[in-house]
Amino acid sequence: MNLKGCRTLLTGAGSGIGRSLALALGANGAKLALVGRNEKNLAEVAREIVRAGGYALTFPEDLCLPERHEPLVFSAAARLGGIDLLINNAGVSSFCEYSRENPSDIDNLININITAPLLLTRAVLPRMLAAGHGRIVNVGSILGSIGFPHFAAYSASKFALRGFSEALRREIAGSGVGVTYVAPRTTRTAFNSDSLYKISDDSGTAVDDPATVAGIILEAIVANRDEVYIGWPEKLAVRLNALLPRIVSIAISKQVAAARQLLRAA
Ligand SMILES: NC(=O)c1ccc[n+]([C@@H]2O[C@H](COP(=O)([O-])OP(=O)(O)OC[C@H]3O[C@@H](n4cnc5c(N)ncnc54)[C@H](OP(=O)(O)O)[C@@H]3O)[C@@H](O)[C@H]2O)c1
């Protein structure tokens, strides 16, 4: 996909991976509609893009509200002159023992991580299919392929997003509209708590920076890739988990014990 002039709706654009993605897309000539709740963050990102010679508009929205998805797509398409690329990047995590998970937090997580991408895709897809071109990018996670203890609700949402991406890609094959599923590994953003980064650092697990992840996502878009798993040995762990899940259970047991200790002490 050519990024020059590419009319892009990007969720979660005000921070972390989304912010890095917005800056990189803007620098490559994409025309951006930036979505998130925090208006100040969005305005800062848009200002930075415009200052560098790019084009960006801000759309402050709470993606937990399903009735806002259609109007958001409608108004972004009207102001950009169409939508060629939808990037479902906004997401929330929950790191806790599942028996203590708050039901309203589960609801919120499912709304943002899976209902919003499904409904935004449903809203942009007819226009893309009619135009015979476009791309949906869903930002998942390595935990969308490896069910990870203490991330049960989060893993469930990203497994669902991966399944949705695969099914839709097969359904619309040959239409000119593609679906990319990207699975980052742990990335240093406000998404995770400091204690979680400490567990990663103590166990020698690599943590990516958001600009690196954004660069990989950009390459995947340009190359029209179907699926991208970020990081080695995480790529291998995904394959191994599909074939021999017990080996992965053993491999992650130290990290899981450290997480359990941390959560119980909290
Ligand atoms: N960081 C990691 O370790 C990691 C690893 C694998 C995958 N990922 C995935 O990468 C994506 C981006 O995460 P990140 O690490 O960049 O975290 P982040 O900095 O916390 O970004 C998440 C974004 O989602 C937006 N968001 C959250 N709730 C929202 C809502 N109700 N309505 C609208 N926007 C909402 C936030 O914007 P507002 O606060 O302005 O609403 C924020 O900009 C997520 O899908 C995450 O699952 C992250």
The ligand as an SDF file (V2000), in Angstrom:
LIG
                    3D

 48 52  0  0  0  0  0  0  0  0999 V2000
    2.7210   -2.1310   25.2890 N   0  0  0  0  0  0  0  0  0  0  0  0
    2.7180   -3.4440   25.1470 C   0  0  0  0  0  0  0  0  0  0  0  0
    3.4390   -4.1770   25.8750 O   0  0  0  0  0  0  0  0  0  0  0  0
    1.8870   -4.1060   24.0740 C   0  0  0  0  0  0  0  0  0  0  0  0
    2.2020   -5.4210   23.7040 C   0  0  0  0  0  0  0  0  0  0  0  0
    1.4290   -6.0460   22.7440 C   0  0  0  0  0  0  0  0  0  0  0  0
    0.3720   -5.3780   22.1500 C   0  0  0  0  0  0  0  0  0  0  0  0
    0.0840   -4.1070   22.5300 N   0  0  0  0  0  0  0  0  0  0  0  0
   -1.0690   -3.4550   21.8810 C   0  0  0  0  0  0  0  0  0  0  0  0
   -0.6710   -2.2320   21.3080 O   0  0  0  0  0  0  0  0  0  0  0  0
   -1.7760   -1.3280   21.2650 C   0  0  0  0  0  0  0  0  0  0  0  0
   -1.3260    0.0440   21.7490 C   0  0  0  0  0  0  0  0  0  0  0  0
   -0.8950   -0.0420   23.1020 O   0  0  0  0  0  0  0  0  0  0  0  0
    0.2630    0.8720   23.7000 P   0  0  0  0  0  0  0  0  0  0  0  0
    1.2840   -0.0190   24.2600 O   0  0  0  0  0  0  0  0  0  0  0  0
    0.6700    1.9130   22.7620 O   0  0  0  0  0  0  0  0  0  0  0  0
   -0.5040    1.4810   24.9800 O   0  0  0  0  0  0  0  0  0  0  0  0
   -0.9860    2.9570   25.3330 P   0  0  0  0  0  0  0  0  0  0  0  0
    0.1030    3.9420   25.2100 O   0  0  0  0  0  0  0  0  0  0  0  0
   -1.6790    2.8260   26.6410 O   0  0  0  0  0  0  0  0  0  0  0  0
   -2.0470    3.2510   24.1820 O   0  0  0  0  0  0  0  0  0  0  0  0
   -3.3470    2.7850   24.2000 C   0  0  0  0  0  0  0  0  0  0  0  0
   -4.1980    3.8230   23.4900 C   0  0  0  0  0  0  0  0  0  0  0  0
   -5.5600    3.3750   23.4910 O   0  0  0  0  0  0  0  0  0  0  0  0
   -6.3820    4.5030   23.6880 C   0  0  0  0  0  0  0  0  0  0  0  0
   -7.6160    4.1260   24.3660 N   0  0  0  0  0  0  0  0  0  0  0  0
   -7.7520    3.3870   25.4880 C   0  0  0  0  0  0  0  0  0  0  0  0
   -9.0410    3.3350   25.8570 N   0  0  0  0  0  0  0  0  0  0  0  0
   -9.7290    4.0590   24.9380 C   0  0  0  0  0  0  0  0  0  0  0  0
  -11.0990    4.3960   24.7770 C   0  0  0  0  0  0  0  0  0  0  0  0
  -12.0490    3.9800   25.6340 N   0  0  0  0  0  0  0  0  0  0  0  0
  -11.4460    5.1710   23.7250 N   0  0  0  0  0  0  0  0  0  0  0  0
  -10.5210    5.6260   22.8620 C   0  0  0  0  0  0  0  0  0  0  0  0
   -9.2120    5.3320   22.9580 N   0  0  0  0  0  0  0  0  0  0  0  0
   -8.8230    4.5630   23.9830 C   0  0  0  0  0  0  0  0  0  0  0  0
   -5.5780    5.4350   24.5830 C   0  0  0  0  0  0  0  0  0  0  0  0
   -5.9260    6.7780   24.3180 O   0  0  0  0  0  0  0  0  0  0  0  0
   -6.7180    7.7220   25.3590 P   0  0  0  0  0  0  0  0  0  0  0  0
   -6.1850    7.4200   26.7130 O   0  0  0  0  0  0  0  0  0  0  0  0
   -6.4800    9.0800   24.8590 O   0  0  0  0  0  0  0  0  0  0  0  0
   -8.1400    7.3090   25.2100 O   0  0  0  0  0  0  0  0  0  0  0  0
   -4.1370    5.1730   24.1720 C   0  0  0  0  0  0  0  0  0  0  0  0
   -3.6780    6.1420   23.2770 O   0  0  0  0  0  0  0  0  0  0  0  0
   -2.8790   -1.9680   22.1390 C   0  0  0  0  0  0  0  0  0  0  0  0
   -3.8670   -2.5410   21.2970 O   0  0  0  0  0  0  0  0  0  0  0  0
   -2.1500   -3.0730   22.8940 C   0  0  0  0  0  0  0  0  0  0  0  0
   -3.0010   -4.1760   23.1810 O   0  0  0  0  0  0  0  0  0  0  0  0
    0.8160   -3.4450   23.4750 C   0  0  0  0  0  0  0  0  0  0  0  0
  1  2  1  0
  2  3  2  0
  2  4  1  0
  4  5  1  0
  4 48  2  0
  5  6  2  0
  6  7  1  0
  7  8  2  0
  8  9  1  0
  8 48  1  0
  9 10  1  0
  9 46  1  0
 10 11  1  0
 11 12  1  0
 11 44  1  0
 12 13  1  0
 13 14  1  0
 14 15  2  0
 14 16  1  0
 14 17  1  0
 17 18  1  0
 18 19  2  0
 18 20  1  0
 18 21  1  0
 21 22  1  0
 22 23  1  0
 23 24  1  0
 23 42  1  0
 24 25  1  0
 25 26  1  0
 25 36  1  0
 26 27  1  0
 26 35  1  0
 27 28  2  0
 28 29  1  0
 29 30  1  0
 29 35  2  0
 30 31  1  0
 30 32  2  0
 32 33  1  0
 33 34  2  0
 34 35  1  0
 36 37  1  0
 36 42  1  0
 37 38  1  0
 38 39  2  0
 38 40  1  0
 38 41  1  0
 42 43  1  0
 44 45  1  0
 44 46  1  0
 46 47  1  0
M  CHG  2   8   1  16  -1
M  END
$$$$
